[in-house]
Amino acid sequence: MEDPPDDIPRGLVVPGLGDSRRPALLAFLVVSILSGLALIWPVYPWAVDLTPYVLGLPFSFAWTVGWLIVVFIALVLLYRADEPDPAD
């Protein structure tokens, strides 16, 4: 059985952007972009120049670990925002 021709998606297809998950996905996208920017050139050199220690780690390493934790929490919140499909 062939699919009808109008059933073929066009362009970039991101599952879940059309329903109630959209705010959670957009929030995760913002956190991901901020964390990426915080770990590259314009921001990261400020963290490298500082010399204090955070929990025994140099500040530059603690900065990286901190952003890793922020992204992990964002992923957990995105997972929790996903409602189970009633058909399952």
C-alpha positions in Angstrom: 0.0 0.0 0.0 1.5 3.3 -1.0 1.5 6.4 1.1 -0.4 9.4 -0.3 1.9 12.0 -1.7 0.8 14.7 0.7 2.1 12.6 3.6 5.7 13.3 2.8 7.2 16.0 5.2 9.1 18.9 3.6 12.0 20.7 5.1 13.5 20.2 8.5 11.4 17.8 10.6 11.8 18.1 14.4 9.5 15.7 16.2 7.5 17.2 19.0 7.7 20.9 18.0 4.1 21.1 17.1 2.6 20.0 20.4 2.7 20.8 24.1 6.4 19.9 24.3 7.4 23.1 22.4 8.2 25.3 25.4 10.3 22.6 27.0 12.2 22.0 23.7 12.8 25.7 23.2 14.0 26.1 26.8 16.4 23.2 26.3 17.6 24.8 23.0 18.3 28.1 24.8 20.2 26.3 27.6 22.3 24.3 25.1 23.2 27.4 23.1 24.1 29.3 26.3 26.3 26.4 27.6 28.0 26.2 24.2 28.7 29.9 24.2 30.0 29.8 27.8 32.5 27.1 26.8 34.1 28.8 23.8 36.1 31.9 22.9 34.1 35.0 24.0 33.3 33.8 27.6 35.7 31.0 28.5 38.9 33.1 28.5 37.4 35.1 31.4 37.1 31.8 33.4 40.6 30.7 32.6 42.2 33.9 34.0 40.6 33.4 37.5 42.7 31.6 40.0 40.4 30.5 42.9 39.6 26.9 43.6 36.0 25.6 43.7 35.6 22.4 45.7 39.3 21.7 45.1 39.1 22.2 41.3 40.7 25.1 39.4 38.0 27.6 38.4 38.3 26.9 34.7 37.7 23.2 35.3 34.8 23.9 37.7 33.3 26.2 35.1 33.2 23.4 32.6 31.9 20.9 35.1 29.2 23.4 36.2 28.0 23.8 32.7 27.9 20.1 32.2 25.7 19.8 35.3 23.4 22.6 34.0 23.0 20.7 30.7 22.3 17.5 32.5 19.6 19.1 34.6 18.1 20.6 31.4 18.0 17.1 29.9 16.3 15.7 32.9 13.7 18.4 32.9 13.1 17.9 29.1 12.7 14.1 29.8 10.2 14.8 32.6 8.2 17.2 30.4 7.7 14.4 27.8 4.2 13.0 28.4 3.7 9.3 27.6 1.7 8.6 24.4 -1.8 7.4 25.3 -1.6 4.8 22.5 1.3 3.0 24.2 
